[in-house]
Amino acid sequence: MSNVVPEAATAVSKPAVVLTEFRLLSAPAVDTPRLLAWATQMYRYGNKTEREVVIRVFVEGFKLTEKCVKDLLNKKVPWNVDENNSVVFDYAAAEM
């Protein structure tokens, strides 16, 4: 009995994940990094209605999918602030 496993049986192909960079821009009246930090806290500690409002702000205001917003608010997607005070993150294009 041989311990050699046929190569075809060990090879697992996974579809490539394409990441897209997103930038949520700030404006004079809206500091997006602070808005996202506030929204993260509201999503974590708020009631159901408050969480729904926070999600809607980002879905309608920034045209993100609900899944993307939830991933941002649950800190599953890391984000940074660039020199223009914009929130920058990478997200799988297939999930958008």
Rosetta blueprint (number, residue, H / E / L):
1 M L
2 S L
3 N L
4 V L
5 V L
6 P L
7 E H
8 A H
9 A H
10 T H
11 A L
12 V L
13 S L
14 K L
15 P L
16 A L
17 V L
18 V L
19 L E
20 T E
21 E E
22 F E
23 R E
24 L E
25 L L
26 S L
27 A E
28 P L
29 A L
30 V E
31 D L
32 T H
33 P H
34 R H
35 L H
36 L H
37 A H
38 W H
39 A H
40 T H
41 Q H
42 M H
43 Y H
44 R H
45 Y H
46 G L
47 N L
48 K H
49 T H
50 E H
51 R H
52 E H
53 V H
54 V H
55 I H
56 R H
57 V H
58 F H
59 V H
60 E H
61 G H
62 F H
63 K L
64 L L
65 T L
66 E H
67 K H
68 C H
69 V H
70 K H
71 D H
72 L H
73 L H
74 N L
75 K L
76 K L
77 V L
78 P L
79 W L
80 N E
81 V E
82 D L
83 E L
84 N L
85 N L
86 S L
87 V E
88 V E
89 F E
90 D E
91 Y E
92 A E
93 A H
94 A H
95 E H
96 M L
